[in-house]
Each structure stands twice: as structure tokens, then as C-alpha cells.
């Protein structure tokens, strides 16, 4: 996917650090459903549908998240994904914990899907 922030005029980004660009891409991925991005009909996620599908385990969701993350521009950063399925009182919850690492640096980002 082409992120307008990454490829601004002159090849410079308005965000200074690579990890900020990566987090922005992941946020966009998680906040978008397929067909919402013009020209990128497959971009986006439907993780909330997994809450209602009893055949999906935390491991299945983890594999799907890893597959989705591999489609992003990661600038050489690696990632480790952990997923948890929690029983809620009104709705179940998926917690996706992602740790990005590169050259001794690491950043953690946690997403909650209800």
C-alpha cells in the first residue's frame, strides 16, 4: 500500500522516525475494512468478524495479523505478534500485542478489537 505520508513531494516524510511511519500504517490497517481504500480493495482488516466465528482461535488470528503486517513497508523492522481472546460481559474481545524491533530498539503497540 502507498502511504501518502511516506511518499510526499521530494521524497521526504512529515514523520521523522521509521517506527512512527510503521505505527501509522498499522493504525490505518486496523481502522480500515477492505474496499475502503480506493485502488487498494484488499487493504484493511475484518478482525471483528473473528469474534463471532467459533472456529477461529487466537493462533489463527495471530497468523492472519502476521500475514497482514508482512504487506506493509517495515523499513527492516521485525515484529512479534501475540493475540488473546477474552470473554467480555457483553462482547468478546481480541487483544493484539505487537512488538517491533530493529537494532536493539523495540516498540510495543497493543490493539483491542471489540
Secondary structure by P-SEA (a helix, b strand, c coil): cccccccccccccccccaaaaaaaaaaaaaaccccccccccccccaaaaaaacccccaaaaaaaaaaaaaacccccccbbbbbbbbbcccbbbbbbbbbbbcccbbbbbbbbcc
